[in-house]
Amino acid sequence: MNRARLAMLSLAAAIVAAPAAFAHEAAKGKNGGLRVDAGKYHAELVVDGTPTVAVFLSDEDDKPIPAAGFKANAILVIDGKSQRFDLVPAEGSKLTGTAPAAVKPGAKGAIQITAPDGLTAQAKY
């Protein structure tokens, strides 16, 4: 393999790997759920095999953010189908809602969060 081709392959590999290096991986949150980035927030999705769904909001330093004034929509894959439902503020940093069916841990989907100032963010699971 000549040097020019090797350099080109190295550059291509670096470009492909760069977004993964800067992306934050999902992590276990303080409430036992899956915590991901959602814009300038962290959103921890907590499900337990029932239709009840909770999302806990925190800032970039993992300090809880009061959920009052926030709104959210969940779109989760449940039993192979996309299901959409609302999440509303509950106590503390918690948004809660009821899915049309039981949601198992590890569910895939997204939560669209609207902050009190109208800015939106999305958490992907």
N, C-alpha and C positions, 0 to 999 in steps of 0.2 A: 504494500500500500504506500503510495507516495505521500510526501509531507503535506501537500496542499489538501489532499483528500482527508488525511488524518485530522488536520486542523479544522476542516469543514465539519467533520463528524463530531469532533469535540465541542465546537461552537453550537451545533444543533442539540447535542445532549445537554449542554448548559442551559440553553433557552427553554427546553422542555422541563428540566428539573427546577428551574428558578421559581415558578409559581408554587410548586409543592413545598419548597423550602421556606417560603414566607407565609403559607397558609397555616392557620391554627387547626390542629386536629381536634376532633371531638374528645372531650375528657369527661370523667365522672365528676358530677357536681356535688355540692354540699348536701343536697337533698336526695342523693342516690340516683338521680337521672343523668341524662346525657346533656352536657353543656357545650354549646357551640357559640361562635361569634355571630352577632346580628348587628352589623354596622358598628356603632360605638358602644353597643351593649353586649352582654352575654345573656343567652337564653337557655335555661335548663329545662328540658322536657322530661316530665315525670309521669309515667304510666305504669299501671299495675295489673293489667289483664281485665280491668273493668272499663266501662265507658267513660269514667271520669279521667279528665286530662288536666294536668297542671303545668304551667310554665312559670319559672321563677326568674325574675330579671335582676341583673347585677351590672355594675359598671366595669370598666376595663381592669380595675383593681380587685374585682370580685366582691365589692361591697354591695349589699342589697339596695335596690332602687325601689321606692314606693310605687306600686302598680296603679295607684289612683290616677285617673286621667288617661291611662293607656287603653288602647283597644287592640284586639288581635283576631286574626282569622287563621284557623288551622286547616291544612289540606294534608291529610294522612292517608296512606294506603292501608286499608283495613280489609282483611279477607280478599286481597287481590283487587280491590276497587278503591279509587280515590274518593274520599269522603271529606266534605267541607263543613265546618261548623265554627261558631264564634267562641272566643274566649273573652271573659270580662274580668275586671279587677276583683280580687278578693282581699283578704287581709295581707298586710305587709307587702312583700314584693311579688305576690302570687297572682297570676291570671288563671282562671279556671273555666272549663266548659265540659259539655257532655257530648261525646261522639255518638253517632247512630248505632254503634256496636262496640263490643269490647276491643280495647287497644292493647296489644301485647308489647312488652318491652322490646326495643329494637325496631319499632315501627319506622318506616321511611316516610318522608314527606317534608313539608315546610310550614313555618309559622310566619305570617306577615304581621309585623308589629307597627302600630301607629302611636307615636309619642304624643304627649299633650300639646306640643308645639306644631303638630301636623307632619313632622318628618317621619318617613317610613324606613323600616329595615326588615331584612328577611333572615330567618334562621333555617338552615337546611340540615335535615337529619337523614 
